[in-house]
Amino acid sequence: MSTPALLDPSTLLDRPGQRRSAVRGGPPRRGATLAPAVPRPALVADFLAIAALDPAVERLRAAPAPVRLTLGDAIVEHAADFEQVRTDEPGLLVDVVAEGDLGRHPFRTAYVAGEPMVAEDGRRFVIESAATLRAEPRISTVRLIMACRRTYVSAGDRVRILHHLDECGTGRLVECAAMAINAQDGVAAVLALAVEGLVAVDISRPILPETPVRRRALPHPDPFGF
């Protein structure tokens, strides 16, 4: 998945009903420590990284056309930030919202109440905030994997890792790493293939020796029909 186009400021930041303001409020009480507000561009980067590593996400599109959603007794037209085409549901509309801007979001009440929001065409609508995008252990696992994105994986190691997964279906991370005989860090080599979208790693759990790894469908048509 290519992310630079999705990170274009004109696409992500100049949206109707912008959510770019910082948290406002009085000074904290003595002895109280407030976590710094996470800016929206950082949350967008987290969202894109999670989507890139989620094997259920087949395609990701920024700024889809506005849809009509039911909000109480009213019908509201809303343009989401992203649309995901997924294997586990027909479509998912997503807004990435900074914590300080949740109070101004048109669907805040339903979000806080946990009420489902569905567009007229059946696509589900969700709000992603720092509370969901930076939940542990997923965010730490995603960051560990993305830190390996520049790791060089030789042709031989690449073939051996992928062939091993073709043979066993799902392998443990430590076993797949042992296939990378040319790499200084076999685990980093496997995780680099995850960033490329060639293998899938369970990002909902910490990175461990027994972390399951499996092949992902090719992100482009296979010219040999394999």
CORCOR-V117982 format. One record per residue. N is the residue number from 1. RES is the residue in one small letter. SS is DSSP state (H for helix, E for strand, C for the rest). OMEGA is omega in whole degrees, 0 to 359 (999 if undefined). D_LAST is the distance of its C-alpha to the last C-alpha in Angstrom with 1 decimal. Layout:
((N & RES & SS & OMEGA & D_LAST) (N & RES & SS & OMEGA & D_LAST))
This chain:
((1 & m & C & 180 & 21.0) (2 & s & C & 184 & 23.8) (3 & t & C & 184 & 27.2) (4 & p & C & 180 & 29.8) (5 & a & C & 180 & 30.1) (6 & l & C & 181 & 30.6) (7 & l & C & 179 & 33.2) (8 & d & C & 185 & 35.3) (9 & p & H & 181 & 38.8) (10 & s & H & 180 & 39.6) (11 & t & H & 190 & 36.7) (12 & l & H & 188 & 37.2) (13 & l & C & 181 & 40.9) (14 & d & C & 184 & 42.7) (15 & r & C & 175 & 42.0) (16 & p & C & 179 & 44.5) (17 & g & C & 187 & 46.4) (18 & q & C & 179 & 45.6) (19 & r & C & 187 & 45.2) (20 & r & C & 186 & 46.2) (21 & s & C & 178 & 49.6) (22 & a & C & 178 & 50.5) (23 & v & C & 179 & 52.0) (24 & r & C & 178 & 55.7) (25 & g & C & 179 & 58.4) (26 & g & C & 180 & 61.5) (27 & p & C & 181 & 61.6) (28 & p & C & 177 & 60.3) (29 & r & C & 181 & 63.0) (30 & r & C & 179 & 64.3) (31 & g & C & 180 & 62.1) (32 & a & C & 178 & 59.1) (33 & t & C & 179 & 55.9) (34 & l & C & 176 & 53.5) (35 & a & C & 180 & 49.9) (36 & p & C & 178 & 49.2) (37 & a & C & 180 & 47.6) (38 & v & C & 180 & 43.9) (39 & p & C & 184 & 43.6) (40 & r & H & 179 & 41.2) (41 & p & H & 178 & 39.1) (42 & a & H & 178 & 38.4) (43 & l & H & 177 & 37.4) (44 & v & H & 178 & 35.0) (45 & a & H & 177 & 33.4) (46 & d & H & 180 & 33.1) (47 & f & H & 181 & 31.6) (48 & l & H & 179 & 28.9) (49 & a & H & 179 & 28.0) (50 & i & H & 180 & 27.8) (51 & a & H & 181 & 25.6) (52 & a & H & 183 & 23.2) (53 & l & H & 180 & 22.8) (54 & d & C & 183 & 22.8) (55 & p & C & 178 & 19.3) (56 & a & C & 180 & 21.0) (57 & v & E & 179 & 21.7) (58 & e & E & 179 & 19.2) (59 & r & E & 179 & 21.6) (60 & l & E & 182 & 25.1) (61 & r & E & 178 & 27.7) (62 & a & E & 174 & 31.2) (63 & a & C & 176 & 34.4) (64 & p & C & 180 & 33.3) (65 & a & C & 179 & 35.9) (66 & p & C & 178 & 38.8) (67 & v & E & 178 & 38.7) (68 & r & E & 179 & 41.6) (69 & l & E & 178 & 42.1) (70 & t & E & 178 & 44.9) (71 & l & E & 186 & 47.1) (72 & g & C & 178 & 49.9) (73 & d & C & 184 & 51.7) (74 & a & E & 173 & 50.4) (75 & i & E & 184 & 47.4) (76 & v & E & 175 & 46.2) (77 & e & E & 187 & 43.9) (78 & h & E & 176 & 41.9) (79 & a & C & 180 & 39.3) (80 & a & C & 178 & 36.9) (81 & d & C & 184 & 35.7) (82 & f & E & 168 & 32.0) (83 & e & E & 175 & 29.7) (84 & q & E & 168 & 26.6) (85 & v & E & 190 & 23.9) (86 & r & E & 177 & 22.9) (87 & t & C & 186 & 20.8) (88 & d & C & 174 & 24.1) (89 & e & C & 188 & 26.5) (90 & p & C & 181 & 26.7) (91 & g & C & 181 & 28.0) (92 & l & E & 177 & 30.1) (93 & l & E & 188 & 32.9) (94 & v & E & 166 & 34.1) (95 & d & E & 174 & 37.2) (96 & v & E & 191 & 37.6) (97 & v & C & 173 & 41.3) (98 & a & C & 184 & 43.5) (99 & e & H & 182 & 45.9) (100 & g & H & 183 & 48.9) (101 & d & H & 181 & 47.7) (102 & l & H & 182 & 46.8) (103 & g & H & 181 & 50.4) (104 & r & H & 182 & 50.0) (105 & h & C & 183 & 46.7) (106 & p & C & 181 & 47.3) (107 & f & C & 182 & 45.4) (108 & r & H & 184 & 47.0) (109 & t & H & 179 & 48.9) (110 & a & H & 180 & 45.9) (111 & y & H & 181 & 43.9) (112 & v & H & 181 & 46.7) (113 & a & H & 181 & 47.3) (114 & g & C & 180 & 43.6) (115 & e & C & 179 & 43.7) (116 & p & C & 177 & 40.4) (117 & m & E & 186 & 40.0) (118 & v & E & 177 & 38.0) (119 & a & E & 181 & 37.9) (120 & e & C & 181 & 39.0) (121 & d & C & 176 & 35.4) (122 & g & C & 179 & 34.4) (123 & r & C & 180 & 32.8) (124 & r & E & 179 & 34.1) (125 & f & E & 179 & 36.1) (126 & v & E & 174 & 36.5) (127 & i & E & 174 & 38.4) (128 & e & E & 180 & 37.1) (129 & s & C & 178 & 39.9) (130 & a & H & 182 & 40.5) (131 & a & H & 181 & 41.2) (132 & t & H & 184 & 37.7) (133 & l & H & 183 & 35.6) (134 & r & C & 176 & 37.5) (135 & a & C & 178 & 37.6) (136 & e & C & 5 & 37.2) (137 & p & C & 188 & 35.2) (138 & r & H & 186 & 32.4) (139 & i & H & 178 & 33.8) (140 & s & H & 178 & 34.4) (141 & t & H & 179 & 30.9) (142 & v & H & 181 & 29.4) (143 & r & H & 177 & 31.8) (144 & l & H & 180 & 30.9) (145 & i & H & 182 & 27.2) (146 & m & H & 177 & 28.0) (147 & a & C & 181 & 30.4) (148 & c & C & 188 & 27.6) (149 & r & C & 180 & 25.9) (150 & r & C & 178 & 27.3) (151 & t & C & 179 & 26.5) (152 & y & C & 177 & 24.9) (153 & v & C & 182 & 21.9) (154 & s & C & 179 & 21.4) (155 & a & H & 180 & 18.2) (156 & g & H & 179 & 18.8) (157 & d & H & 180 & 19.5) (158 & r & H & 181 & 16.5) (159 & v & H & 182 & 14.2) (160 & r & H & 180 & 16.5) (161 & i & H & 183 & 16.7) (162 & l & H & 178 & 13.0) (163 & h & H & 177 & 12.5) (164 & h & H & 180 & 15.6) (165 & l & H & 175 & 14.5) (166 & d & H & 183 & 11.3) (167 & e & H & 187 & 14.0) (168 & c & H & 182 & 16.8) (169 & g & C & 176 & 15.3) (170 & t & E & 181 & 18.2) (171 & g & E & 175 & 20.3) (172 & r & E & 182 & 23.8) (173 & l & H & 182 & 24.2) (174 & v & H & 178 & 26.5) (175 & e & H & 178 & 24.0) (176 & c & H & 180 & 21.2) (177 & a & H & 180 & 24.0) (178 & a & H & 178 & 24.9) (179 & m & C & 182 & 21.6) (180 & a & C & 186 & 22.8) (181 & i & C & 180 & 25.3) (182 & n & C & 184 & 25.9) (183 & a & C & 173 & 26.6) (184 & q & C & 181 & 30.2) (185 & d & C & 182 & 29.1) (186 & g & H & 179 & 26.0) (187 & v & H & 179 & 26.3) (188 & a & H & 178 & 26.5) (189 & a & H & 179 & 23.3) (190 & v & H & 181 & 21.4) (191 & l & H & 175 & 23.2) (192 & a & H & 176 & 22.4) (193 & l & H & 175 & 18.7) (194 & a & H & 178 & 19.8) (195 & v & H & 179 & 21.7) (196 & e & H & 181 & 18.7) (197 & g & C & 181 & 16.9) (198 & l & C & 177 & 14.2) (199 & v & E & 179 & 16.0) (200 & a & E & 177 & 18.5) (201 & v & E & 180 & 22.0) (202 & d & C & 183 & 24.7) (203 & i & C & 180 & 27.1) (204 & s & C & 182 & 29.8) (205 & r & C & 178 & 30.9) (206 & p & C & 175 & 32.2) (207 & i & C & 182 & 30.1) (208 & l & C & 177 & 30.8) (209 & p & C & 183 & 29.6) (210 & e & C & 177 & 28.2) (211 & t & C & 181 & 26.5) (212 & p & E & 178 & 23.1) (213 & v & E & 177 & 19.9) (214 & r & E & 178 & 16.5) (215 & r & E & 170 & 13.1) (216 & r & C & 175 & 13.0) (217 & a & C & 180 & 10.6) (218 & l & C & 180 & 9.8) (219 & p & C & 178 & 13.2) (220 & h & C & 182 & 12.0) (221 & p & C & 178 & 9.6) (222 & d & C & 184 & 6.4) (223 & p & C & 182 & 8.0) (224 & f & C & 178 & 5.6) (225 & g & C & 178 & 3.8) (226 & f & C & 999 & 0.0))
